[in-house]
Amino acid sequence: MKKLAFLTGIAGLALGTVLAATATGSADDAKLEQLKEQGFARLAIANEPPYTAVAADGKVSGAAPDVAREVFKRLGVPDVAASISEYGAMIPGLQAGRFDVITAGLFMKPERCAAVAYSEPVLCDAEAMLVKKGNPKNFKSYEDVARDSSATIGAPGGGTEEKLALNAGVPRERVIVVPDGQSGLKMVQDGRIDAYSLPVLSISDLMKKANDPNLEVIAPVQGAPVYCDGAAFNKKDTALRDAFDVELAKMKKSGEFAKIIEPYGFSAAAAISTTREKQCAAQ
């Protein structure tokens, strides 16, 4: 987790590239001026700690909103306001203008990269499954779930885990859409699903809060790739995205980025060592 010194050269190179790429585009950014006048940026989030979290008093935290809040502050936008959304509704909401940016652990994939303008990587993670203690069906992969004709798996609707399960051959009727982490945990506890899949850090957070010795985590899921998210902007707001990237690169180079995300359990080195281009092409 502490490989920042080794990767300083990479971060510096990335910063230079971003600065050069955005030198001409940022002058045309009417969207940034609009946000400055508005005084806040509208974020689409999930309520999936440690990526995103909403406290009882409505305060928004989590690694992704915290990074976005700091970047926008550096851009002259003093605050953020967040709305909780299902993953499958985030991009349509962004395209319809209900949000200014998605900061929710929305992993980069080719179809998403075609639909939105991602920033450079922010948070990286692998996939996990929550099962009953002892892993009674011996799941190690999504393919294992597919091979067991009686097995069911829960996943967020429109999320990466749902697609991975379907692509592995799990029939649609055995992939159960689950609205949130607590519901998925309860469904495993009650035996209504055999496994619940989320990123490793999200599942670990659920397990920590549940403190249930009758549950077990399989991590990472075999054969599942490591994903990274980024802040996702409307395609017409690429100048705003580019300005975001400039400040994000500065934070990565200075170490401020690591100070924000590593207390949540994420690796700054993982995000610094890859790029948007690689992530959009690799999945």
N, C-alpha and C positions, 0 to 999 in steps of 0.2 A: 504493500500500500504506500510505502514511502520511497518511490522511485523518481521523485520529481527532479532531483539533481541530475540524474542520468538523462532525463528527457528535456532538460532546459533548452538544449539546442533545437530540438524538434519544435518546442513551443515557440521559440524565437523565430524560427523559419516560418511557422504557421502565422505568427503575428505579422511578419513582413509581407507575406502573401495576401493576407486579408486586407491590410492597410492599402496595398497597391491596388487591389481589386475594387476597393470602395472609394478611392479618392475622388472619382468623378461622379459616382452614383448618389452619394449621400446628399449632394446639393439639391437633388430633385425630390427629396423625401418629404412630401406634404403630410404623409401619415404621421411621422414623428412630430411635426409641428402641431398637428391635431391633438396628439396625445399630451404634449406639453401644455396646451391650452386647457385640455380636459382635466389634467392633473393626475391622471391615473391610467393604467393599462388594464383592460379586461382579460383575465386569464380563464381558460377552461382547464379544470383540474378534475381528477378523481379524488376519492377519499381513501387513498391506499398508502398508508405509511410504509416505509419512510420516504417514498417518492413525494407524496402530498398528504396533508393532514388538515382537518378542520376541527378546531376545539369547540367545546360546548358554547363558548361565548362568540363563536363565529370567526375567531382569528385563524388565518390561514398560515400554515407552515409546511414543513417538508423540504427536502433538498431541492426539488425543481422550482417551486415558487420562491424559495429563498435566493437562489441564484438569479432568477428573473427579476426579483425585487431590487437586488443590488445593481444589476446591469441597467435597468430602467432608471434607477436613481442617478447613475453616472451619465445617462443620456438626457437628464433634465426632466424626467417624468417621476414625480416624487412618491407615487404610491401605486399599489395594484389592488384590483378588486376581482374576486374569484367566484366562479359559478361551477358547481359540481355537475358533471356530465358523464354518461356512459361512453366508453371508448368509441363505440360504433357511431355515436352522434357527434363526436368532437369535430371531425373534419367537415361534415355538412354544416355544423354551426359556425365554424370559422369562415367557410365559403359564403355563408348567408349574412355574415357581418355581425353575428351575435357575440363573437369574441374577437379580440385583437391578436391573441397568441394562445397556443396550447402549451402548457407546461405540466405534463402529467405522466411522464414515463411512457410516452407514446413512441415505441421503438421504431427506428427507421427500417422501412421495407420498400422495395421498388415501387409498389403501387401507391404507397403513401408519399414517397419522394416525388412521384409524378403529380400528386394532388396538392402538395403544400411546399412551401419554401422553408426547409429546415435550417437551423443554425448548425454550427459545428457541434460535435458530441458534447453532452453534458453529463449524463448518468449511464453507466454500463452495468449489466447484470446478466445472470444466466437464469435458466428455468428450474423450478422445483415442483414437487407434488406433496400434498398433505394427505396422509393415509392413517388408518388405524395402527396402533402399536403392533410391531412385528411384521408389518407389511404383508397381510395375509394372502394377497393375490400376487405377491412377488413382482410388483411393478418396478421396472427400472427405466422404462421409456414409454413414449406414447404408443409405439408399436405393440408393446406388451398389453396395453389397454385394448387396442384393436383386436388382438388375437383372442382375448377372452370375451366370448359372445355374451356373457352376462354382465360385463363390467360397464360402469358408468363413470364419467369424469366431468367435474364442474369447471367452468372457466368464465371469465368476464365476456359479455356479449361484444363482439366486434374486436376483441383483443387478440394479441399474438398467440396466447395459449389455445384459444378456440381454433384458430387456423392451423396451428401445429398438430393438434389432435385430429382434425379433419383430414389434413394432408397425410397423416400417418395411417389413415384408413379406418379411424373410428367412425361408425355410422352417425349421421346427423342426430338420430333419435337417442343416441347414447352420449352425446355431448350436451350437457345441461348448462344453459346460460344462468349464471349466478350474479345477482345485482351488486354484491359487495363482499368484502372479506369475511366479515362476521357471519354472514349468511352461509358462505361456503364452509367455514369452520363448523357451524352448527349442523349442516347437512352431512358432513363426514361423521361427526359425533353421533348423529341419529341414525346413521346407516342408509341415508337416502341417496348418497353417492359414494362410490368406492374411493375416489381420489378428487382432490381439488388442486388446480394448478395455477400458480402465480410465479413471478420472479422470486429468486432465492431470498432477497432481503424482505420482500413483502410477506412471504410465508413465515420467515423467521420472526418478524414483528408480531404476526398473529399468534404464533406459538408462545412467544414470551408473555403476551397479555393473557392468553388462555390458561397457561400453567396447567395443562391437562396431561398427566402422565400416560394416558391411553392413546395419545396421538404420536405420530412420527413423521419426520420430514425426509423425503428423498431428494438429495441435491448434490450435484446438478443432475437434471434429467439427461440420460444418455442420448447422444445424437442430436440434442437441441443446441443451436448455436448461441454464442454470446452476443447479446444485442446492446446497442446504445440508443438513447433517445437524444433529442435536441429540442430546443424551442421551435415550434412549428408556426409559421406565418402564412397568411394568404399569399398566393402566387403574385398578386399585384403589389405586394408590399415588400419586394425584395430589397429595396433600399433600406427599409427599416431593419430587415434581417441582417443586411450587411453591416449596418451601424451596431447592431447587437453583437455581431461576431467580433468586431473590433474591440469592444469593451471586454467581451468574454476572453479573447486572446490575451489581453493585458492582465486580466485576473489570473489566468492560468500561469502566465509567466511570473507574476509577482508572488504567487503562493496564496493569494486571497481566495481563489477558487477552492483549493484544498481545505482551507480553514472552514469553508461553508459546508462542503459535502462530506468530508471524512468523518465528522462526528455522527453522521447518519449511517455510517458503515460503507459508503461508496468509496471507490478508488479513484483519486484524481489522476493517477498515472495511467489507468485504463482509458480514460477519456482523452488524455493528452496524446496517447500513443496511436490513436486512430483518427480518421477524418470522415467528414460527411460523405465524400465521394466513395470511400471504401465501404462504408456501412450501407449506402444506397445500392451499391453494386453487388454486395456479397450475399444478401439474403435471398 
